[in-house]
Amino acid sequence: MENISSSHILTVTALNEWDWTSRIIVFSFALPVYLLTIVLNVTLIMIIAFEKALHEPMYIFLCNLCVNDLCGTTGFYPRALVYLLTETNRISLEECIVQSLVIIVYGAGEFSNLSVMAIDRYIAICQPLRYHNIMSPFTVSSLLTFIWIYPCFLSIMAIIVAMKHPFCRHDIDKLFCENLSLVNLACKQDHLNGIFNAWMYATALVLIGLVLISYFKIILACRRSKVNQEKFFSTCMPHLITFLNYIACVFFDSSQTEFRAKTLPSMLYTFFTVIFLIVPPFVNPVIYGIKLSPVRAKALCIFRNLRMKNF
């Protein structure tokens, strides 16, 4: 790290092949999506925060998921919108490190949050009589701590590993900074990068495994009870859709290197690399707002009140 200049400037090359018209068109779509994403998540957070009936573990974890989505959205959109309207596409090393930290926290936090939500649904459906004893305030606080400690630790370790060697390159081929972008700038690679990446993917697989095991047991329980089936469709389906949506988006991002090798068009390649930062934060509050009747009822009430004030 000692050979890296504090004034090191990096160049984002993801938009180099885009003409000015394409940039303006994408900007005109990206800005409203960004603002709407903020509105949707903040609305859901406020509904859960101010409605005492929703101060239950499931809704607390949902509120936390929205906070994490706002973290990822805020870490990505402002810089991306600036890139679309400027032709320099430059970022300082310090800003790149901060953005990497935020985006890694978001990415890992989504996994940890969704895995905890799956465990919560498993307890609610498979052990309903013990639910409130198991999901005590202390347990909920501990799980919330894990949801944030895991991605924060992961992000710090990722940056330390990425910054181990001095940089010999300055081009980032994505629209945002993350640890792999920084690793690719290093003058040399070593086994530590591979070991850390293997550990990172292994922990992600463990969290995915927790979700799959939880749903396997939930489905077995639902086969024997009609009440559990109703609970599944009302509370588990939104989570399952959210989980599968995020996994699909991460897959598109992870496989972008292979797509790039097959001469994927620049605009489509860029979209695939940012899809996990755009789609889940926008779709998650919509899914939960539609499927969870208490949230939907409160949101409709707010909407009706706003309409009445305008007339």
Salt bridges, closest charged atoms under 4 A:
GLU17 OE2 - ARG260 NH2 4.00
GLU51 OE1 - LYS298 NZ 3.24
GLU95 OE1 - ARG79 NH2 2.98
ASP120 OD2 - ARG121 NH2 2.92
ASP171 OD1 - HIS170 ND1 3.01
GLU178 OE2 - LYS174 NZ 3.61
ASP190 OD2 - LYS164 NZ 2.98
ASP190 OD2 - HIS165 NE2 2.75
ASP253 OD1 - LYS174 NZ 3.45
GLU258 OE2 - LYS262 NZ 3.43
